[in-house]
Amino acid sequence: MKNLSISLFLTLILNVFLAQAVYAATPEEISRTTSYAIALLGLVTVNVCIYLFVVIFQPEKF
């Protein structure tokens, strides 16, 4: 449980930094909330890709 809470905390901190980068790189038409959502979607996509990569090459663990 402790590892889960630490990983969630680190993900949220990383999302704060990524959201600022997304907000700075896009035109002013999107809101700050949308930039946070885009950054979170990017983090989820990368994490799913890593998980699937591990599952494909180490299926005996799962």
N, C-alpha and C positions, 0 to 999 in steps of 0.2 A: 504494500500500500504506500509505503514511503517513496519507493521509486516512481510510482505512478504520479504522486503529487509533485515530485521534483521535476519530472519530465513535462507535466502540464504547465508548471510554472515557467520553465525554460521556453516552452513553446509560445506562451503568451508574451514573454519578454521579446522573443525573436519576432513575433508578429508586430509588436509595437515599432521595432526598428524597420521592418520590411514595409509596413504600412506608410511610414513617413517617406520612404524611398519611392513607393508607388505614387503617393500623393504629389511628390515633387516632380516626378517624371511625366505626369499626365497633365493635359490641359485643365483649365479651371472649371470645366463643365461637370466634373464628378465631385461628389462631396467627400468629406473626410470619412464618413461612415462607409461609403462605397469602397474607398481605398483600403480600409481595414478588412472589409469582406473579401476583396480581391487578394490581399496578402494572405489571409487565412485560407482561402481556397488554394492558393499556390502551395502553402505549407502542407495541407492535407494531401494534395496531389503528389508531392514529392515523397511524403511518408508512405502513401499507398504503393508507389513505385518501388521504394526500397523494400517494403514488406513482401511484395510479390516477387521481387528479385531473389530474396532470401528463401521464400517458399519454393521457388522453381529449382534452385540449386541445392537446397538442403531439405528435401521433403520428409526425410525420416524424423525430423524434429517435430513435425506437426502431424 
